[in-house]
């Protein structure tokens, strides 16, 4: 009996390995969800899975073949009418390693009335020899605002499908956690997380040590909100925001998040001192979303004119600015407006400087700064040498493109997009050319299950690429539960 089973298995395996040959061309295109055709892949990325669909009712099977450009297929995966395709991870890794620096192809075939036919969309995908940082950290929560009590911050290994929790608020009375941020993509050098609630405070983890500070600095008008950790690991720039929500009764933007006021300040994690001055703190402007240049001396941020209760929301627009910070004196100088977006009937959010200091990526929308609710939001980059900017048309879609972060090489970035269904934000990855400032066709974060994105009902928030895993999760949880937040004094220059 066992011998018969082995024979059946061997026959089945032989059948799977037999490559099908196209006998014609499909007239109707095959839809792939998520779409991976034409994307540039890092050599160390996990294998994609997806679903193939066709309106042709005569199709009974699908097949996908992958191989090095100009050569016979190395991989073939078949499925029934449901079109669920999972590319084997080991075979995928072997193919990428053999093709790095060159191209692979992906072709889709369908058994149409007993004849295998080739979809015309045979894609060529470059395989970059540049690996991407191996880990992606993000917050998972339900979209909207009703179920914020079910929140966690997670770490995904991009070379496989392993996801681990960093913190889940089920472990500390469903309090809110948000705004995770890293120093130069290095969790050991610097990791920061806000906790909102009875055990609230700002967790700061460095070199295995965790401390909790009071996020409302003494002397500040509002609590620390959006962070940016300097690449040298010594400073965190915060915007201190008075945030409000407005709910629309109709239209495509159900929620608008509004800054009623906001200031900038810099916190020294070694001396426990915080600094600000009148150029970035006061009633004339709203400053938000700070991010550092690689020199840890230049801060990029967004600035709008102050508002009041009668200010129309669609008139609030943020310019792209920079300011210099002196770490010795704690003083600020040389404030510049890099892009006067308001004069261009636009608004800027999330400026993020590339690791080499040349490129500044930002999100551009028609107004406001909470772009995840703005369907018109697009990603753009500015060349800091020339101060010229352009839209990243290669990655933008008709839906929302929002929060983004670079990997440590500057050759890859990840961003949030709702292009799949308009409801849930998912992480998309794209290659970036530091010489030209152009990007590749993006691809959605690969998952093991083909129907993962059809079944998963939480949204991916604040995707951050990091070089190594977060290892002190127990210490972070202990810091929330057991530590009292330290008071920090804000010094106005």
C-alpha positions as CSV (number, residue, x, y, z in Angstrom):
1,X,0.0,0.0,0.0
2,X,2.8,2.4,1.0
3,X,4.6,1.6,-2.3
4,X,1.4,2.5,-4.3
5,X,1.2,5.9,-2.4
6,X,4.8,6.7,-3.3
7,X,4.1,5.9,-6.9
8,X,1.0,8.2,-7.0
9,X,3.0,11.0,-5.3
10,X,5.9,10.6,-7.8
11,X,3.4,10.7,-10.8
12,X,1.8,13.8,-9.4
13,X,5.1,15.6,-8.9
14,X,6.1,14.7,-12.5
15,X,2.8,16.1,-13.7
16,X,3.5,19.4,-11.9
17,X,6.9,19.8,-13.3
18,X,5.9,19.4,-17.0
19,X,5.9,22.7,-18.7
20,X,2.8,23.6,-20.7
21,X,3.2,25.0,-24.2
22,X,1.0,27.9,-25.5
23,X,-1.0,27.0,-28.6
24,X,-2.4,30.4,-29.2
25,X,-3.1,33.8,-27.6
26,X,-5.8,34.8,-25.2
27,X,-8.2,37.4,-26.6
28,X,-9.2,38.6,-23.1
29,X,-6.6,39.9,-20.7
30,X,-6.1,38.1,-17.4
31,X,-6.3,40.3,-14.2
32,X,-3.7,39.7,-11.5
33,X,-4.4,40.8,-7.9
34,X,-2.1,42.1,-6.5
35,X,-0.3,43.1,-9.7
36,X,3.3,42.0,-9.9
37,X,4.0,42.2,-13.6
38,X,6.7,44.6,-14.7
39,X,8.0,45.4,-11.1
40,X,11.6,45.6,-10.2
41,X,12.5,43.1,-7.4
42,X,15.2,43.2,-4.8
43,X,17.3,40.0,-4.9
44,X,16.2,39.2,-1.3
45,X,12.4,39.7,-1.4
46,X,10.0,36.9,-0.6
47,X,8.0,35.2,-3.4
48,X,4.7,36.9,-4.4
49,X,1.4,35.2,-4.4
50,X,-1.7,36.4,-6.3
51,X,-5.0,35.6,-7.8
52,X,-5.7,35.4,-11.6
53,X,-9.1,36.3,-13.0
54,X,-10.7,36.3,-16.4
55,X,-14.2,37.0,-17.7
56,X,-13.8,34.2,-20.2
57,X,-16.0,31.4,-18.8
58,X,-14.3,28.8,-21.0
59,X,-11.1,29.0,-18.9
60,X,-10.7,26.0,-16.6
61,X,-7.0,26.4,-15.5
62,X,-4.3,28.9,-15.1
63,X,-0.5,28.6,-15.2
64,X,2.3,31.0,-14.5
65,X,5.8,30.5,-15.8
66,X,8.9,32.3,-14.6
67,X,12.5,32.2,-15.9
68,X,15.5,34.2,-16.8
69,X,15.0,36.4,-19.9
70,X,15.8,34.5,-23.0
71,X,15.9,31.1,-21.3
72,X,13.4,28.3,-20.7
73,X,11.1,28.6,-17.6
74,X,12.6,27.7,-14.3
75,X,9.3,27.7,-12.4
76,X,5.8,26.8,-13.3
77,X,2.8,27.0,-11.0
78,X,-0.7,25.9,-12.0
79,X,-4.1,26.4,-10.5
80,X,-7.7,25.6,-11.2
81,X,-10.4,28.1,-12.1
82,X,-10.0,30.0,-8.8
83,X,-6.6,31.3,-10.1
84,X,-4.8,31.1,-6.8
85,X,-1.0,31.2,-7.5
86,X,1.7,30.7,-4.8
87,X,5.2,30.7,-6.1
88,X,7.5,28.4,-4.1
89,X,9.8,30.4,-1.9
90,X,13.0,28.2,-2.5
91,X,12.6,28.2,-6.2
92,X,11.9,31.9,-6.3
93,X,15.0,32.6,-4.3
94,X,17.1,30.5,-6.6
95,X,15.7,32.3,-9.6
96,X,16.4,35.7,-8.2
97,X,19.9,34.9,-7.2
98,X,20.7,33.5,-10.7
99,X,19.2,36.6,-12.4
100,X,20.4,39.4,-10.2
101,X,21.5,42.3,-12.2
102,X,19.5,41.1,-15.2
103,X,15.9,40.3,-16.0
104,X,13.3,37.6,-15.3
105,X,10.0,37.1,-17.2
106,X,6.6,36.2,-15.9
107,X,4.0,34.9,-18.3
108,X,0.4,33.9,-17.7
109,X,-1.3,31.0,-19.6
110,X,-4.9,29.8,-19.4
111,X,-6.5,26.5,-20.5
112,X,-9.2,27.8,-22.7
113,X,-11.5,25.1,-24.0
114,X,-8.7,22.5,-23.7
115,X,-6.1,24.6,-25.3
116,X,-3.3,26.4,-23.4
117,X,-3.2,30.0,-24.5
118,X,-0.8,32.8,-23.6
119,X,-1.8,36.1,-22.1
120,X,-0.3,38.9,-24.2
121,X,1.0,40.6,-21.1
122,X,4.3,38.8,-20.8
123,X,6.2,41.0,-18.3
124,X,9.9,41.6,-18.0
125,X,11.1,42.4,-14.5
126,X,14.6,43.5,-13.5
127,X,16.2,41.8,-10.5
128,X,18.2,44.4,-8.7
129,X,21.5,43.2,-7.1
130,X,20.8,45.7,-4.4
131,X,19.1,44.0,-1.5
132,X,16.4,45.8,0.4
133,X,16.5,46.3,4.2
134,X,15.2,43.0,5.5
135,X,12.5,44.2,7.9
136,X,9.4,46.3,7.6
137,X,7.6,47.7,10.7
138,X,4.0,48.9,10.6
139,X,1.0,49.4,12.7
140,X,-2.1,47.3,12.0
141,X,-5.5,48.7,12.8
142,X,-9.0,48.7,11.4
143,X,-9.6,51.5,8.9
144,X,-11.5,54.6,10.1
145,X,-11.7,55.6,13.7
146,X,-14.2,53.2,15.4
147,X,-12.0,50.2,16.4
148,X,-8.8,52.0,17.4
149,X,-8.7,49.8,20.6
150,X,-7.4,46.8,18.5
151,X,-4.0,48.0,17.5
152,X,-0.5,46.5,17.2
153,X,2.9,47.4,15.9
154,X,4.5,44.5,14.0
155,X,7.7,43.5,12.3
156,X,7.7,41.6,9.0
157,X,10.7,39.8,7.6
158,X,10.8,40.7,3.9
159,X,12.9,37.7,2.9
160,X,10.0,35.4,4.0
161,X,6.5,35.8,5.4
162,X,7.3,35.8,9.1
163,X,5.5,38.5,11.1
164,X,6.1,39.2,14.8
165,X,4.5,41.6,17.2
166,X,6.6,44.4,18.7
167,X,3.7,45.6,20.8
168,X,0.0,44.8,20.9
169,X,-2.3,46.9,23.0
170,X,-4.3,43.9,24.1
171,X,-1.4,43.5,26.6
172,X,-1.9,46.9,28.2
173,X,-5.6,47.6,28.5
174,X,-6.2,48.5,24.8
175,X,-4.4,51.8,25.1
176,X,-3.4,53.5,21.9
177,X,0.1,53.1,20.4
178,X,1.3,55.1,17.4
179,X,4.0,57.0,15.6
180,X,6.8,54.4,15.8
181,X,10.1,55.8,14.5
182,X,13.7,54.7,14.1
183,X,17.1,56.3,14.0
184,X,18.6,55.6,10.5
185,X,16.5,52.4,10.3
186,X,18.4,50.9,13.2
187,X,16.2,49.8,16.1
188,X,19.2,49.3,18.4
189,X,20.4,52.8,17.8
190,X,17.0,54.3,18.4
191,X,13.3,53.3,18.5
192,X,10.5,55.5,19.7
193,X,6.8,54.8,20.2
194,X,4.0,56.9,21.7
195,X,1.5,55.4,24.2
196,X,-1.8,57.3,24.8
197,X,-3.8,56.4,27.9
198,X,-3.5,55.9,31.6
199,X,0.0,54.5,31.2
200,X,0.8,57.0,28.5
201,X,4.1,58.5,27.6
202,X,6.8,58.3,24.9
203,X,8.9,55.1,24.9
204,X,12.5,55.6,23.9
205,X,14.7,52.6,23.3
206,X,18.5,52.9,22.8
207,X,21.2,50.2,23.0
208,X,18.9,47.8,24.9
209,X,17.7,50.4,27.5
210,X,14.1,51.6,27.6
211,X,12.9,54.8,29.2
212,X,9.5,56.6,29.2
213,X,9.2,60.3,29.1
214,X,6.2,62.6,29.4
215,X,5.2,63.5,25.8
216,X,3.8,66.8,27.0
217,X,7.0,68.8,27.7
218,X,6.9,71.4,30.4
219,X,6.5,74.8,28.7
220,X,5.0,73.3,25.5
221,X,1.5,74.2,24.3
222,X,0.7,70.7,23.2
223,X,2.1,67.2,23.5
224,X,4.8,65.7,21.3
225,X,3.1,64.1,18.3
226,X,4.9,63.4,15.0
227,X,8.5,62.4,15.5
228,X,11.7,62.3,13.4
229,X,14.8,60.7,14.9
230,X,18.2,62.1,13.7
231,X,20.5,59.7,11.9
232,X,23.2,60.1,14.5
233,X,20.8,58.8,17.2
234,X,21.2,61.9,19.5
235,X,18.0,63.9,18.8
236,X,14.3,63.5,18.1
237,X,12.5,66.3,16.4
238,X,8.8,66.5,17.4
239,X,5.9,68.5,16.2
240,X,3.6,69.3,19.1
241,X,0.1,69.2,17.5
242,X,-3.4,70.1,18.6
243,X,-5.2,67.5,16.4
244,X,-8.9,67.5,15.6
245,X,-11.1,65.4,13.5
246,X,-13.9,66.6,11.2
247,X,-16.5,64.2,9.8
248,X,-18.0,64.9,6.4
249,X,-21.6,63.9,5.7
250,X,-20.9,63.1,2.0
251,X,-18.2,63.0,-0.5
252,X,-15.1,60.8,-1.0
253,X,-13.3,62.1,2.1
254,X,-15.3,60.8,5.2
255,X,-12.8,62.1,7.7
256,X,-10.5,65.1,7.7
257,X,-7.7,65.3,10.4
258,X,-6.9,68.9,11.2
259,X,-4.0,70.7,13.0
260,X,-5.6,73.5,15.0
261,X,-2.1,74.4,16.1
262,X,1.4,72.9,16.0
263,X,5.0,73.8,16.9
264,X,8.4,72.2,16.4
265,X,10.9,71.2,19.1
266,X,14.0,69.0,19.4
267,X,14.7,66.6,22.2
268,X,18.2,65.6,23.2
269,X,18.0,61.9,24.2
270,X,21.3,62.1,26.1
271,X,20.8,65.2,28.2
272,X,17.0,65.0,28.4
273,X,16.7,68.6,27.3
274,X,14.3,70.0,24.7
275,X,14.7,73.1,22.5
276,X,12.6,75.4,20.4
277,X,12.4,79.1,19.4
278,X,10.1,81.7,17.9
279,X,10.9,80.7,14.3
280,X,9.2,77.3,14.7
281,X,7.0,77.8,17.8
282,X,4.3,80.4,18.1
283,X,0.8,81.4,16.9
284,X,1.7,82.6,13.4
285,X,2.2,79.3,11.7
286,X,1.5,75.6,12.1
287,X,4.6,73.4,11.8
288,X,4.5,69.6,11.5
289,X,6.1,66.4,10.2
290,X,9.8,67.0,11.0
291,X,12.5,64.8,9.3
292,X,16.3,65.1,9.4
293,X,18.9,65.2,6.7
294,X,21.8,62.7,6.9
295,X,24.0,65.4,8.6
296,X,21.7,65.4,11.7
297,X,21.8,69.2,11.4
298,X,19.0,70.0,8.9
299,X,15.4,69.5,9.7
300,X,12.8,69.3,6.9
301,X,9.1,70.0,7.9
302,X,5.8,71.3,6.7
303,X,4.4,74.8,7.5
304,X,1.0,76.4,7.1
305,X,-0.5,79.7,8.2
306,X,-2.4,79.6,11.5
307,X,-6.1,78.9,11.4
308,X,-9.2,79.6,13.4
309,X,-12.7,78.2,13.7
310,X,-13.9,80.0,10.6
311,X,-11.0,78.9,8.4
312,X,-12.3,76.7,5.5
313,X,-10.5,73.3,5.7
314,X,-9.8,73.2,2.0
315,X,-7.9,76.4,2.2
316,X,-5.3,75.0,4.7
317,X,-2.1,74.3,2.7
318,X,1.4,73.4,3.9
319,X,4.7,74.6,2.3
320,X,7.8,72.5,2.4
321,X,10.5,74.1,4.6
322,X,13.9,73.5,6.2
323,X,15.8,74.9,9.2
324,X,19.3,74.3,10.6
325,X,19.8,73.1,14.1
326,X,23.0,73.6,16.1
327,X,23.5,70.6,18.5
328,X,25.9,72.4,20.7
329,X,23.8,75.5,21.5
330,X,20.4,74.1,20.7
331,X,19.7,77.1,18.4
332,X,17.9,77.2,15.1
333,X,18.7,79.2,12.1
334,X,18.4,79.7,8.3
335,X,14.7,78.8,7.8
336,X,14.0,78.3,4.1
337,X,10.8,77.7,2.1
338,X,11.9,75.0,-0.4
339,X,8.6,74.6,-2.1
340,X,5.8,77.2,-1.7
341,X,3.1,74.7,-2.2
342,X,0.3,76.9,-1.0
343,X,1.0,79.4,-3.8
344,X,0.8,76.4,-6.2
345,X,-2.7,75.5,-4.8
346,X,-1.3,72.4,-3.2
347,X,-0.2,71.1,0.2
348,X,2.8,69.0,1.3
349,X,3.1,66.3,4.0
350,X,5.7,63.7,5.1
351,X,9.0,65.1,3.8
352,X,11.6,62.3,4.0
353,X,15.2,62.8,3.0
354,X,17.2,60.1,1.2
355,X,20.2,58.6,3.0
356,X,22.6,60.4,0.6
357,X,21.0,63.7,1.3
358,X,20.2,64.5,-2.3
359,X,16.5,63.7,-2.6
360,X,13.5,64.8,-0.5
361,X,10.4,62.7,-1.0
362,X,7.0,64.1,0.0
363,X,3.3,63.6,-0.5
364,X,1.4,66.3,-2.4
365,X,-2.3,66.8,-2.1
366,X,-4.8,69.6,-2.8
367,X,-5.0,70.8,0.9
368,X,-4.5,69.7,4.5
369,X,-1.8,67.3,5.6
370,X,-3.5,64.0,6.5
371,X,-3.1,62.6,3.0
372,X,-4.3,59.1,3.7
373,X,-7.9,60.4,3.2
374,X,-7.1,62.3,0.0
375,X,-7.6,60.3,-3.2
376,X,-5.6,63.0,-5.2
377,X,-2.5,62.5,-3.0
378,X,0.7,61.7,-5.0
379,X,4.3,61.0,-4.2
380,X,6.9,63.6,-5.4
381,X,10.7,64.0,-5.0
382,X,12.8,67.2,-4.9
383,X,16.4,67.3,-6.0
384,X,18.0,69.2,-3.1
385,X,20.8,70.3,-5.4
386,X,18.6,72.2,-7.7
387,X,15.4,72.5,-5.6
388,X,13.4,71.2,-8.6
389,X,10.7,68.6,-7.9
390,X,8.7,66.2,-9.9
391,X,5.9,63.7,-9.4
392,X,6.8,60.1,-9.2
393,X,4.4,59.1,-12.0
394,X,5.9,55.6,-12.0
395,X,4.4,54.8,-8.6
396,X,1.4,57.1,-8.4
397,X,-2.1,55.8,-9.1
398,X,-5.6,57.2,-9.3
399,X,-6.1,56.4,-5.7
400,X,-4.2,57.4,-2.5
401,X,-0.4,57.4,-2.1
402,X,0.7,58.5,1.3
403,X,3.2,57.7,4.0
404,X,6.7,56.6,2.7
405,X,10.1,55.7,4.0
406,X,13.5,54.9,2.5
407,X,15.7,51.9,3.1
408,X,19.2,52.5,4.3
409,X,20.8,52.3,0.8
410,X,18.4,54.9,-0.7
411,X,17.8,52.4,-3.6
412,X,14.4,51.3,-2.3
413,X,11.4,52.9,-0.6
414,X,8.1,51.7,0.7
415,X,4.8,53.7,0.7
416,X,1.2,53.4,1.6
417,X,-1.4,53.1,-1.1
418,X,-5.2,52.4,-1.3
419,X,-5.1,51.5,-5.0
420,X,-6.3,48.0,-4.6
421,X,-9.8,48.8,-3.3
422,X,-9.8,52.4,-2.1
423,X,-10.4,51.3,1.5
424,X,-7.3,49.7,3.0
425,X,-3.8,51.0,2.9
426,X,-1.2,48.4,1.9
427,X,2.6,48.7,1.7
428,X,4.0,49.0,-1.8
429,X,7.7,48.7,-2.6
430,X,9.6,50.4,-5.4
431,X,13.2,50.7,-6.6
432,X,14.7,54.2,-6.7
433,X,17.6,55.5,-8.9
434,X,19.7,57.9,-6.9
435,X,21.2,59.3,-10.1
436,X,18.0,60.2,-12.0
437,X,15.4,60.5,-9.2
438,X,13.1,58.1,-11.0
439,X,11.4,55.0,-9.6
440,X,10.4,51.6,-10.8
441,X,7.0,50.0,-11.1
442,X,6.0,49.2,-7.5
443,X,4.7,45.9,-6.1
444,X,2.6,45.1,-3.1
445,X,4.2,43.5,0.0
446,X,4.3,39.8,-0.9
447,X,2.2,37.5,1.3
448,X,2.2,33.7,1.5
449,X,-1.5,33.3,0.8
450,X,-2.8,34.4,-2.7
451,X,-6.0,35.7,-1.2
452,X,-4.4,37.4,1.9
453,X,-5.4,40.9,0.8
454,X,-9.0,39.9,0.0
455,X,-9.5,38.5,3.5
456,X,-7.3,40.7,5.7
457,X,-9.4,43.5,7.2
458,X,-6.9,45.7,8.9
459,X,-4.9,48.6,7.3
460,X,-1.1,48.9,7.2
461,X,-0.1,52.2,8.9
462,X,3.3,54.0,8.9
463,X,5.4,51.4,7.0
464,X,9.1,51.8,8.1
465,X,12.0,49.9,6.6
466,X,14.6,48.8,9.1
467,X,17.9,46.9,8.9
468,X,17.5,44.6,11.8
469,X,14.8,43.1,14.0
470,X,13.5,44.7,17.2
471,X,14.8,42.4,20.0
472,X,13.7,44.1,23.2
473,X,10.0,43.7,23.0
474,X,9.7,42.5,26.6
475,X,11.5,45.6,27.8
476,X,9.2,47.9,25.8
477,X,6.1,46.3,27.3
478,X,7.7,46.5,30.8
479,X,8.3,50.2,30.1
480,X,4.7,50.8,29.4
481,X,3.4,49.0,32.4
482,X,6.0,49.7,35.1
483,X,7.7,53.0,34.3
484,X,6.5,56.4,35.3
485,X,7.1,59.0,32.6
486,X,9.9,61.5,33.2
487,X,9.1,65.2,32.9
488,X,11.0,67.1,30.2
489,X,11.5,70.9,30.2
490,X,11.2,72.8,26.9
491,X,13.8,75.6,26.6
492,X,12.7,78.5,24.4
493,X,15.6,80.2,22.7
